[in-house]
Amino acid sequence: MSESLSSVVRAWFGRHGRALPWRENRSLYSTVVSEFMLQQTQVATMLPYYARWMTRFPDFESLAQAVEPEVLFQWQGLGYYSRARNLHRLARAWCTADPKPDSAAAWRRLPGVGPYTAAAVASLAFREPVPVIDGNVIRVLTRLHADPTPVRDSAGARRALAGRAEALLDPNHPGEHNEALMELGATVCLPRNPLCTSCPVLRFCTAGQRGEPERYPRRLRRVRERITRQRLWIVSEQHLLLSRVAGGSKRLAGFLELPDAASLPAKPTRESEILRRTRGISDQTITETIHQLPCSARIREATSDNERWVWAPVSDLESLVLSGPHRRWIDEILTQQSRPEFDASVRDAVPNGYPQRRSR
């Protein structure tokens, strides 16, 4: 069964696999970059960032020679910035490694490389017969076997499904097999409304044959934490007040953000609110409200002579390293305040003649 399923899904992949840049121009480096970028990010979202990255950093050597602020600038918008820092560290480690890593075990010793990435690189670039189990493959495997085992997270699912994945793996074509299974999960075996009638391995799929693929995988429900934050929009003499994320932050150290209201002598009110947005991170739901306030003497004093605070020229915002959500909010507010119907009483927060910013 395993060889037959593998040959079928590989043949399907050869006909229907998406033409993606790292597949059309295969290299060890392109494989590594794509795997890092695709962690917790969909293909359609990461494609323009991949193209920009590869133009600026076409190989391990150019990335290794870059300074971290430039690396983060090229990554901004993709989120989960620890990936960029780890990829930067990995490039430096790879450049100095002797011999170069060529197995999953060796890749695991490089910075930021976990079991999934190590297996993906080893099988795709070095043809090592190790299974790759990402979220798409987890979905395929649990449906193939109608596996009722409840899973809490991806790490637990990988451990539980390792045996099934190894049994299906074709040792003669490990890279093609793994890539085909991931593609099947991404384009056919979808989380909702899977395309079972178009699935090349439907005859092997217990859940599909039963007509109940969406019952799998069975996940334990997480209790979502709800968080609310108030942010400030303060402009003085065509400079926007930003705060620098502390160096101890795991994800955003050194990035600039709109200030947290609790960090300054400010009293936001319902009337001062100009934007409210809700976003999800892991098991958190975060609602952020942005308030426009004048630059009082107390705020000016609190933000003087402190490396945490940055008064950034509004005309220079495009070149600063901002976290993704904050860049979107700033773009949205500037666009909002540049409209003719915007109240003239607060228009002085936007410098005269400031061009409308690009949407992202």
Secondary structure, 3 states (H helix, E strand, C coil): CHHHHHHHHHHHHHHHCCCCHHHHCCCHHHHHHHHHHCCCCCHHHHHHHHHHHHHHCCCHHHHHHCCHHHHHHHHCCCCCCHHHHHHHHHHHHHHHCCCCCCCHHHHHCCCCCCHHHHHHHHHHHHCCCCCCCCHHHHHHHHHHCCCCCCECCHHHHHHHHHHHHHHHCCCCCHHHHHHHHHHHHHHCCCCCCCCHHHCCCHHHCHHHHHCCHHHCCCECCCCCEEEEEEEEECEECCEEEEEECCCCCCCCCCCEECCEHHHCCCCCCHHHEEEEEEEEECCEEEEEEEEECCCCHHHHHHCCCCCCEEEEEHHHHHHCCECHHHHHHHHHHHHHHCCCCCCCCCHHHCCCCCCCCCCC
